[in-house]
Amino acid sequence: MEFKDFAEIIQTRRSIRDFTEESVQTQDIEEIIDCARYAPSDTNSQTWEFIAVVNRDKIKQIEDFTWEQLHLKAAEAEKQGLGREAKLLVKSFGPYATAFSGAPVLIVCLSTPYASKFRDRIFDPLEFGSPEIWAEEGLKSSCLASQNLMLAAHAKGLATCPMTGPVLLAEEQLREFLDIPDDRGVNMVIALGHPAVSPKATPRKDVAEILRIVD
């Protein structure tokens, strides 16, 4: 593959929130996850797992309890005199956080406990690093795999949209609904399906604005 072909895959990927009614084949999901697992990870720890929800009724249930938790948080804000923020939470953030509802597949991206030879042989005996640090190590690698997933989906002509709304609002309910073990981190959900729209590219910062070269 030439660089320009790879760059095109990256630069033409879009976060899609409108999907057709067409289903996604199980083989496509498996091939996308196969690409995801080739992401780099700290000491090859491969701290990722994925749950693919392909039942539309179950996706609707996830949407419903996400909205339920959002309305509860909005009601709490109202009681604290934050009426404006409560309305924004419902009207602005709500639709954004539940935009996965029309997708035929919802992928829940998990991080698994971080383990490595360095941790076992060096860090733990030295009592170096807190549980939060090791949870973050797993999260970082899992996010790299999630990016692979989205690029692979785009290369197949499928569309994705990463979202943290259900995690921010209803992680407890999501864990219970999908029987997610306590030692797994819930990073994000990714809507997956066939795109119903083709949006233009959003503005990006110039390279000069984000890159500093030290010689």
N, C-alpha and C positions, 0 to 999 in steps of 0.2 A: 504493500500500500504506500502510495506517495503521501507526503505531508499534507498537500492541499485537499486530498480526499478525506483524511482524518479530520482536518480542521473544519471541513464542511459539515461533517456529522456533529461536531461540537457546536459550531456557530449557528446551525439551523434548528437545533433542539429548542422546543418551546414548552412552557408549562401550560398544559391544556386542561380546561375545566368543563368543556362540552364534548360529549362523546356520542357516537352513533349507538344504535341498539345492537350492533354486531358483537357477538361474543369473541373472547380471546381463547385460542386453542391451548390446551394443556401443554402441548409440545412447545409452543412459543414461550409460555411461562417458564418451563424447565430450561429452555435454551438461554433465556434472559438471565435466570439465576445462575446458570453455568458460567456466564460471563462475569456476573457479580462476584463469584467466588475467586476470581483471579486478581482481585484487587490486592494491593500491598497491605501488609499488616505488621504491627510491631512484633518482631521476632517470629514471624509467620504464625502468630497466635490464632488468626482467622476467627476473630470474635464476632461472628455474625450468624444470624438465623433469620428466616423469612417465613411469614405466614401469608398465604395467598387466599383471600376470601373471594370465592367465585359465585356464591349464592347471593342473588340480588336482595332477597328478603333479609338476609343477615346484614348486608351492607346498609339497608334501610334502618335496621335496628340500631346499628352503630351511629348512623346519622341522628336518629331519634334521641338516644341517650346523650349524645353530644349537645344537641339543642337543649335538652332538659337541664343539663348541668350549666349551660350558658345562661339560661333564664334564672336559675337559682342564684348565680353570681351577680346577675343584673339586679335581682331583687335585693340582695345584700347591699349592693352599691346604692340603691335607692334609699335604703334605711339609713345609710351613712351620709345622706345629703348629696350624693354624687349622681344626680339625675341625668345630667348631660352625658357623663361617661357611661352610664347604664344604657342609654339609648344608642350610643355609638357602638357599644359592645354587641347589642342585638342587631342593629341595622347594618353596621359596617363590617364588623369582625365575624358575625354569625355566618352569613353566606360565604364568606371567604374561607372560614374554618371547616365548612361542611360541603365544599365544592366537589368532594369525591362521590357525592350521592348518585350521580348519573353514570358513574363508571361501572363496567361489568366486572372489574377486578379491583380489589383493594389489597395492596400488599403492606403488611405491617412489618417494619424493619426493627429487628431486635439486636441488642448487643449481649454477648455471653460473657461470663466471668473471665477476666484476663489472667492467663497463666503463661509462664515462660521459664526457661532455664535460669535467666538472670534473677527473676523474682524468687524462684525456689532456692537457688544456691547463694544468692547475694543479698537481695533487697529484704526478704522476709527475715533471714537470720539477723540482719542489722537493724531490723524494725524501721526500715526506710520506706516511707510512703504510707499514706492513709488509705482506708477503703475507698474514699472518694476519688483519690488519684488513680487507683486501679480501675475503678468503674469508668473514669474518663478515658483511660487508655483503650478500653474495649469500645467505647463510644466512637472514638476517633476512627479506628479501623473500620467499624461498621458503616460509618458515613462514607468512607471511601468506596466500599462495596455498593452502597446505594447509588452513588454517582455512576459506577459502571453499569448498574442495572438500567438506569434511565437512558444512558447513551446506547446501550444494546437494544432497548425497546425502540428508540428512534431509528436505529439502523434497520430495524425490521418493518418500519412504517407505522409503528404503534406510537401512542402518545402517553405521556405521564405528567403527573403534577405532584411534587412533594409537599406534604402538609404536616404541621405539628399541632393543629387545632384540637383534634381529638385527644392528643397526649396532654396538652396544656389544660384542657377542660375536663376530660373524663378518663384519665389514665386508669383509675381504680376500676371503673366500670368496664373499660376495654380489657383489662387484665382478667377480670372475672368472666366476661363473655367469651373470651378466646382461650381461657385456661392457661394463661401465661405464667410461668413459674416466677417466684419472687426474685430469684437471682438473675433474671433477664432484665436488661434495660430496654425500655420502649423509646426508640429514637424519633420515629416519624412514621407516617403512613404515606403510601404512594398510590395515587389513582392510576389505573392502567386501562387502556382501551384504544379503540379506533377513533381518531380525531374527527370531530364534526365541524371544526373551524380551523383556519390557518392564519393565526395572527402574525402581524409584523414583528420584527425584532424590537425589543425595548432598548433604550439608550444604555450604553456601557461607558464606564470611565475609561479615559485614554490610558494607554500603557504607561506614559510618562507620569501619570498621576499616581499610579499604584506600584511602580517599580523604582527601586533605588539600587544602583550598581556600585558596589564598593571594590575599587581596584587597589 
